[in-house]
């Protein structure tokens, strides 16, 4: 069968989910270590989560299904 396009999109979704999960875990860890920096950490986390989701959306639409 081989490597299908749907499988590529599924891998991109899995990678995005894992990436956002790791981002949330590390943001919580950083906030626990330095509570005074919670606002900048939150801002950076939101921006990075949006970029991770954007990469998945681009990969989902870049793969044409025939």
Secondary structure, 3 states (H helix, E strand, C coil): CCCCHHHHHHHHHHHHHHHHHHHHHHHHHHHHHCHHHHHHHHHHHHHHHHHHHHHHHHHHHHCCCC
